[in-house]
Amino acid sequence: MYRARRDALVDGLADVGWKMDRPRGTMFTWAPVPGPYEDLDSLEFSIQLLESAGVALSPGVGFGPSGEGFVRFALVEDLGRIEQAVARIGDGLKRL
């Protein structure tokens, strides 16, 4: 179940230009703040994506200084919701 969710998220975001490593054996996915937005810290990027896409991410800085520059996705929603979130993120990134 988590593998399918992970693949839907990672593959879907890759399709909209946000590449990230495919994690193994976890219910979380860490992603770098995408290149065009890397001048934003993880908190500001998360806030702006929430406002533009209506999708909440965890800013990496909330997990300590080494998390800065990354965001964390929790793979807790079903496939349909993940696919919906990916579509909204793709649209939101275009508006940032």
DSSP file (Angstrom, degrees, kcal/mol; ACC not computed):
  #  RESIDUE AA STRUCTURE BP1 BP2  ACC     N-H-->O    O-->H-N    N-H-->O    O-->H-N    TCO  KAPPA ALPHA  PHI   PSI    X-CA   Y-CA   Z-CA
    1    1 A M     >        0   0    0      0, 0.0     4,-2.0     0, 0.0     5,-0.1   0.000 360.0 360.0 360.0 -47.5    0.0    0.0    0.0
    2    2 A Y  H  >  +     0   0    0      1,-0.2     4,-3.1     2,-0.2     5,-0.2   0.857 360.0  56.2 -68.4 -33.8    2.8    2.5    0.9
    3    3 A R  H  > S+     0   0    0      2,-0.2     4,-2.8     1,-0.2    -1,-0.2   0.934 108.3  47.5 -61.8 -44.9    4.8    1.5   -2.1
    4    4 A A  H  > S+     0   0    0      2,-0.2     4,-2.2     1,-0.2    -2,-0.2   0.901 113.9  47.4 -63.9 -40.6    1.8    2.4   -4.4
    5    5 A R  H  X S+     0   0    0     -4,-2.0     4,-2.3     2,-0.2    -2,-0.2   0.929 112.7  49.1 -65.4 -45.1    1.3    5.7   -2.6
    6    6 A R  H  X S+     0   0    0     -4,-3.1     4,-3.2     1,-0.2     5,-0.3   0.934 112.1  48.3 -59.3 -47.0    5.0    6.5   -2.8
    7    7 A D  H  X S+     0   0    0     -4,-2.8     4,-2.4     1,-0.2     5,-0.5   0.893 110.0  51.7 -63.8 -40.0    5.2    5.7   -6.5
    8    8 A A  H  X S+     0   0    0     -4,-2.2     4,-1.6    -5,-0.2    -1,-0.2   0.910 116.1  41.9 -62.4 -41.4    2.1    7.8   -7.2
    9    9 A L  H  X S+     0   0    0     -4,-2.3     4,-2.7     2,-0.2     5,-0.3   0.970 119.0  41.4 -69.8 -54.4    3.6   10.7   -5.4
   10   10 A V  H  X S+     0   0    0     -4,-3.2     4,-2.0     1,-0.2    -3,-0.2   0.922 120.5  42.6 -63.8 -45.8    7.2   10.4   -6.7
   11   11 A D  H  X S+     0   0    0     -4,-2.4     4,-1.7    -5,-0.3    -1,-0.2   0.904 115.0  50.3 -68.0 -40.9    6.2    9.6  -10.3
   12   12 A G  H  X S+     0   0    0     -4,-1.6     4,-0.8    -5,-0.5    -2,-0.2   0.916 112.3  46.2 -64.3 -43.1    3.4   12.2  -10.4
   13   13 A L  H ><>S+     0   0    0     -4,-2.7     5,-3.0     1,-0.2     3,-0.6   0.864 108.4  56.3 -69.4 -34.1    5.7   15.0   -9.1
   14   14 A A  H ><5S+     0   0    0     -4,-2.0     3,-1.5    -5,-0.3    -1,-0.2   0.884 101.9  58.2 -61.4 -36.5    8.4   14.0  -11.6
   15   15 A D  H 3<5S+     0   0    0     -4,-1.7    -1,-0.2     1,-0.3    -2,-0.2   0.774 107.6  46.2 -64.3 -26.2    5.8   14.5  -14.3
   16   16 A V  T <<5S-     0   0    0     -4,-0.8    -1,-0.3    -3,-0.6    -2,-0.2   0.275 129.4 -95.5-100.1  10.8    5.4   18.1  -13.2
   17   17 A G  T < 5S+     0   0    0     -3,-1.5     2,-0.8     1,-0.2    -3,-0.2   0.551  87.7 122.0  95.3   8.5    9.1   18.7  -13.0
   18   18 A W      < -     0   0    0     -5,-3.0     2,-0.3    -6,-0.1    -1,-0.2  -0.846  42.8-168.8-108.5  97.6    9.8   18.0   -9.3
   19   19 A K        +     0   0    0     -2,-0.8     2,-0.3    -5,-0.1    -8,-0.1  -0.618  13.7 159.6 -89.3 143.1   12.3   15.2   -9.1
   20   20 A M        -     0   0    0     -2,-0.3    11,-0.1   -10,-0.1     2,-0.1  -0.976  43.4 -86.4-154.0 161.8   13.2   13.4   -5.8
   21   21 A D        -     0   0    0     -2,-0.3     9,-0.1     9,-0.3   -11,-0.0  -0.405  40.1-119.6 -69.3 149.6   14.7   10.2   -4.6
   22   22 A R        -     0   0    0     -2,-0.1    -1,-0.1     7,-0.1     7,-0.1  -0.828  33.6-140.6 -90.9 107.9   12.4    7.2   -4.3
   23   23 A P        -     0   0    0      0, 0.0     2,-0.5     0, 0.0     3,-0.1  -0.227   7.7-134.8 -69.2 160.2   12.5    6.2   -0.6
   24   24 A R  S    S-     0   0    0      1,-0.2     3,-0.1     3,-0.0   -21,-0.0  -0.967  71.6  -8.1-118.0 129.7   12.6    2.6    0.6
   25   25 A G  S    S+     0   0    0     -2,-0.5     2,-0.3     1,-0.2    -1,-0.2   0.867 100.0 105.6  63.5  45.4   10.5    1.2    3.4
   26   26 A T        -     0   0    0     -3,-0.1    -1,-0.2     2,-0.1   -20,-0.1  -0.978  67.1-135.5-148.0 160.5    9.0    4.4    4.9
   27   27 A M  S    S+     0   0    0     -2,-0.3    48,-3.2    -3,-0.1     2,-0.3   0.233  88.2  72.0 -99.0  12.8    5.7    6.2    5.1
   28   28 A F  E     -A   74   0A   0     46,-0.2     2,-0.4    47,-0.1    46,-0.2  -0.940  62.1-157.8-126.6 149.9    7.5    9.5    4.4
   29   29 A T  E     -A   73   0A   0     44,-2.5    44,-3.1    -2,-0.3     2,-0.4  -0.995   8.2-155.1-126.7 126.1    9.1   11.0    1.4
   30   30 A W  E     -A   72   0A   0     -2,-0.4    -9,-0.3    42,-0.2    42,-0.2  -0.834  16.1-178.5 -98.4 136.9   11.7   13.8    1.6
   31   31 A A  E     -A   71   0A   0     40,-2.7    40,-2.6    -2,-0.4     2,-0.1  -0.995  27.1-118.1-135.7 140.4   12.1   16.1   -1.3
   32   32 A P  E     -A   70   0A   0      0, 0.0    38,-0.3     0, 0.0     3,-0.1  -0.473  44.6 -95.5 -69.8 147.8   14.4   19.0   -2.0
   33   33 A V        -     0   0    0     36,-2.9     5,-0.1    -2,-0.1     9,-0.0  -0.508  59.9 -98.4 -57.9 127.7   12.8   22.3   -2.5
   34   34 A P    >   -     0   0    0      0, 0.0     3,-2.5     0, 0.0     4,-0.4  -0.156  32.1-107.7 -58.8 147.0   12.7   22.4   -6.3
   35   35 A G  G >  S+     0   0    0      1,-0.3     3,-1.6     2,-0.2     4,-0.2   0.803 115.1  55.3 -42.5 -50.6   15.4   24.3   -8.1
   36   36 A P  G 3  S+     0   0    0      0, 0.0    -1,-0.3     0, 0.0     3,-0.1   0.698 118.3  36.8 -63.0 -14.8   13.3   27.3   -9.3
   37   37 A Y  G X  S+     0   0    0     -3,-2.5     3,-2.5     1,-0.1    -2,-0.2   0.251  79.6 111.3-118.6   9.8   12.3   27.9   -5.7
   38   38 A E  T <   +     0   0    0     -3,-1.6    -1,-0.1    -4,-0.4    -3,-0.1   0.612  66.5  71.6 -67.9  -9.8   15.5   27.0   -3.8
   39   39 A D  T 3  S+     0   0    0     -4,-0.2     2,-0.3    -3,-0.1    -1,-0.3   0.643  88.5  79.2 -75.6 -12.8   16.0   30.7   -2.8
   40   40 A L  S <  S-     0   0    0     -3,-2.5    -7,-0.1     1,-0.1     2,-0.1  -0.720  87.4-122.4 -89.0 142.8   13.0   30.1   -0.5
   41   41 A D     >  -     0   0    0     -2,-0.3     4,-2.8     1,-0.1     5,-0.2  -0.366  34.6 -99.1 -75.7 169.5   13.7   28.4    2.8
   42   42 A S  H  > S+     0   0    0      1,-0.2     4,-2.1     2,-0.2     5,-0.1   0.839 122.2  49.9 -62.9 -34.1   11.6   25.2    3.5
   43   43 A L  H  > S+     0   0    0      2,-0.2     4,-2.4     1,-0.2    -1,-0.2   0.949 112.8  45.3 -69.2 -48.2    9.1   27.0    5.7
   44   44 A E  H  > S+     0   0    0      1,-0.2     4,-2.7     2,-0.2    -2,-0.2   0.905 113.6  50.3 -62.8 -41.4    8.5   29.8    3.2
   45   45 A F  H  X S+     0   0    0     -4,-2.8     4,-2.6     1,-0.2     5,-0.2   0.929 110.8  49.4 -61.3 -44.4    8.2   27.4    0.3
   46   46 A S  H  X S+     0   0    0     -4,-2.1     4,-2.2    -5,-0.2    -2,-0.2   0.900 112.3  48.0 -61.9 -41.6    5.7   25.2    2.3
   47   47 A I  H  X S+     0   0    0     -4,-2.4     4,-2.4     2,-0.2    -1,-0.2   0.938 112.7  47.7 -64.9 -46.6    3.6   28.3    3.1
   48   48 A Q  H  X S+     0   0    0     -4,-2.7     4,-2.4     1,-0.2     5,-0.2   0.888 112.5  48.9 -64.3 -38.2    3.6   29.5   -0.5
   49   49 A L  H  X>S+     0   0    0     -4,-2.6     4,-2.8     2,-0.2     6,-0.7   0.889 109.7  52.7 -68.9 -36.9    2.7   26.1   -1.8
   50   50 A L  H  X5S+     0   0    0     -4,-2.2     4,-1.7    -5,-0.2    -2,-0.2   0.927 113.3  44.2 -60.1 -44.3   -0.1   25.8    0.7
   51   51 A E  H  <5S+     0   0    0     -4,-2.4    -2,-0.2     1,-0.2    -1,-0.2   0.872 121.3  37.9 -69.9 -37.0   -1.5   29.1   -0.4
   52   52 A S  H  <5S+     0   0    0     -4,-2.4    -2,-0.2    -5,-0.2    -1,-0.2   0.779 134.6  18.8 -87.0 -26.5   -1.1   28.4   -4.2
   53   53 A A  H  <5S-     0   0    0     -4,-2.8    -3,-0.2    -5,-0.2    -2,-0.2   0.586  90.2-125.7-120.0 -16.1   -2.1   24.7   -4.2
   54   54 A G     << +     0   0    0     -4,-1.7     2,-0.5    -5,-0.7    -4,-0.2   0.780  69.4 126.6  71.4  25.7   -4.0   24.1   -1.0
   55   55 A V        -     0   0    0     -6,-0.7     2,-0.4    -9,-0.1    -1,-0.3  -0.973  52.5-141.5-120.1 128.2   -1.6   21.2   -0.2
   56   56 A A        +     0   0    0     -2,-0.5     2,-0.3    -3,-0.1    -9,-0.1  -0.751  21.0 178.3 -93.6 131.4    0.2   21.1    3.2
   57   57 A L        -     0   0    0     -2,-0.4    16,-0.2   -11,-0.2    -7,-0.1  -0.865  32.7-113.8-120.6 158.3    3.8   19.9    3.4
   58   58 A S  E     -B   72   0A   0     14,-2.2    14,-2.6    -2,-0.3     2,-0.2  -0.854  31.7-127.9 -92.7 120.1    6.1   19.6    6.4
   59   59 A P  E >   -B   71   0A   0      0, 0.0     3,-1.6     0, 0.0    12,-0.2  -0.475  13.7-132.5 -67.0 135.6    9.0   22.1    6.1
   60   60 A G  G >  S+     0   0    0     10,-2.7     3,-2.4     1,-0.3     8,-0.3   0.804 100.4  70.1 -59.9 -31.6   12.3   20.3    6.7
   61   61 A V  G >  S+     0   0    0      6,-0.4     3,-1.7     9,-0.3    -1,-0.3   0.763  84.9  71.2 -60.6 -23.3   13.6   22.8    9.1
   62   62 A G  G <  S+     0   0    0     -3,-1.6    -1,-0.3     1,-0.3    -2,-0.2   0.621  96.8  51.8 -66.1 -11.6   11.0   21.6   11.6
   63   63 A F  G <  S-     0   0    0     -3,-2.4    -1,-0.3     1,-0.5    -2,-0.2   0.251 129.1 -72.9-107.6   9.4   13.0   18.4   11.9
   64   64 A G    X   -     0   0    0     -3,-1.7     3,-2.0     1,-0.1    -1,-0.5  -0.444  60.1 -62.2 119.7 167.4   16.3   20.3   12.6
   65   65 A P  G >  S+     0   0    0      0, 0.0     3,-1.4     0, 0.0    -1,-0.1   0.810 126.7  60.2 -57.6 -33.4   18.9   22.4   10.8
   66   66 A S  G 3  S+     0   0    0      1,-0.3    -5,-0.1    -3,-0.2    -2,-0.1   0.638  95.7  64.7 -73.0 -10.5   19.9   19.5    8.4
   67   67 A G  G X  S+     0   0    0     -3,-2.0     3,-1.7    -7,-0.3    -6,-0.4   0.587  74.4 116.1 -84.0 -10.9   16.2   19.4    7.2
   68   68 A E  T <  S+     0   0    0     -3,-1.4     3,-0.1    -4,-0.4   -27,-0.1  -0.323  72.6  31.9 -60.7 139.8   16.5   22.9    5.7
   69   69 A G  T 3  S+     0   0    0      1,-0.3   -36,-2.9   -37,-0.1     2,-0.3   0.402 110.5  82.8  92.2  -0.9   16.1   22.9    2.0
   70   70 A F  E <   -A   32   0A   0     -3,-1.7   -10,-2.7   -38,-0.3    -9,-0.3  -0.882  58.6-154.6-130.0 160.9   13.8   19.9    2.1
   71   71 A V  E     -AB  31  59A   0    -40,-2.6   -40,-2.7    -2,-0.3     2,-0.5  -0.931  16.2-135.6-128.3 158.1   10.1   19.2    2.6
   72   72 A R  E     -AB  30  58A   0    -14,-2.6   -14,-2.2    -2,-0.3     2,-0.4  -0.960   9.8-160.6-121.0 132.5    8.5   16.0    3.9
   73   73 A F  E     -A   29   0A   0    -44,-3.1   -44,-2.5    -2,-0.5     2,-0.5  -0.888  12.1-143.9-103.9 137.6    5.4   14.3    2.5
   74   74 A A  E     -A   28   0A   0     -2,-0.4     2,-1.4   -46,-0.2     3,-0.4  -0.903   7.7-145.1-100.0 129.7    3.5   11.8    4.6
   75   75 A L        +     0   0    0    -48,-3.2   -70,-0.1    -2,-0.5   -69,-0.1  -0.379  63.3 117.4 -90.6  57.0    2.0    8.9    2.6
   76   76 A V        +     0   0    0     -2,-1.4    -1,-0.2   -71,-0.1     2,-0.2   0.533  50.6  83.1-103.9  -9.0   -1.1    8.6    4.7
   77   77 A E  S    S-     0   0    0     -3,-0.4   -72,-0.0     1,-0.1     5,-0.0  -0.571  84.5-100.7 -94.1 160.3   -3.8    9.4    2.1
   78   78 A D     >  -     0   0    0     -2,-0.2     4,-2.2     1,-0.1     3,-0.3  -0.230  41.6 -96.5 -72.8 169.9   -5.3    7.0   -0.4
   79   79 A L  H  > S+     0   0    0      1,-0.2     4,-2.8     2,-0.2     5,-0.2   0.866 122.3  55.2 -57.2 -40.9   -4.1    6.9   -4.0
   80   80 A G  H  > S+     0   0    0      1,-0.2     4,-2.0     2,-0.2    -1,-0.2   0.911 109.9  45.8 -60.8 -42.8   -7.0    9.1   -5.2
   81   81 A R  H  > S+     0   0    0     -3,-0.3     4,-2.6     2,-0.2    -1,-0.2   0.872 112.1  51.7 -69.0 -36.7   -6.1   11.9   -2.7
   82   82 A I  H  X S+     0   0    0     -4,-2.2     4,-2.6     2,-0.2    -2,-0.2   0.929 110.3  48.4 -65.6 -43.8   -2.4   11.6   -3.6
   83   83 A E  H  X S+     0   0    0     -4,-2.8     4,-2.0     1,-0.2    -2,-0.2   0.893 112.2  49.7 -62.7 -39.2   -3.1   12.0   -7.3
   84   84 A Q  H  X S+     0   0    0     -4,-2.0     4,-2.3    -5,-0.2    -2,-0.2   0.920 111.1  49.3 -64.1 -43.9   -5.4   15.0   -6.5
   85   85 A A  H  X S+     0   0    0     -4,-2.6     4,-2.8     1,-0.2    -2,-0.2   0.908 109.0  52.4 -62.4 -42.6   -2.6   16.5   -4.4
   86   86 A V  H  X S+     0   0    0     -4,-2.6     4,-2.6     2,-0.2    -1,-0.2   0.918 109.9  48.6 -60.5 -43.9    0.0   16.0   -7.2
   87   87 A A  H  X S+     0   0    0     -4,-2.0     4,-2.0     1,-0.2    -1,-0.2   0.916 113.2  47.4 -62.7 -42.4   -2.3   17.7   -9.7
   88   88 A R  H  X S+     0   0    0     -4,-2.3     4,-2.8     2,-0.2    -2,-0.2   0.881 110.9  51.5 -67.3 -37.5   -2.8   20.6   -7.4
   89   89 A I  H  X S+     0   0    0     -4,-2.8     4,-2.9     2,-0.2     5,-0.2   0.925 108.1  52.3 -63.9 -44.0    0.9   20.9   -6.6
   90   90 A G  H  X S+     0   0    0     -4,-2.6     4,-1.2     1,-0.2    -2,-0.2   0.923 113.8  42.9 -57.8 -44.6    1.7   21.0  -10.3
   91   91 A D  H  X S+     0   0    0     -4,-2.0     4,-1.0     1,-0.2    -1,-0.2   0.905 114.0  52.0 -66.7 -41.6   -0.8   23.8  -10.8
   92   92 A G  H  X S+     0   0    0     -4,-2.8     4,-1.0     1,-0.2     3,-0.4   0.874 104.2  55.6 -64.5 -38.6    0.4   25.6   -7.7
   93   93 A L  H  < S+     0   0    0     -4,-2.9     3,-0.4     1,-0.2    -1,-0.2   0.863 103.8  55.4 -62.3 -35.2    4.1   25.4   -8.7
   94   94 A K  H  < S+     0   0    0     -4,-1.2    -1,-0.2    -5,-0.2    -2,-0.2   0.815 108.2  49.3 -65.9 -29.3    3.1   27.2  -12.0
   95   95 A R  H  <        0   0    0     -4,-1.0    -1,-0.2    -3,-0.4    -2,-0.2   0.635 360.0 360.0 -86.3 -14.2    1.6   30.0   -9.9
   96   96 A L     <        0   0    0     -4,-1.0    -1,-0.2    -3,-0.4    -2,-0.1   0.512 360.0 360.0 -70.8 360.0    4.6   30.5   -7.6
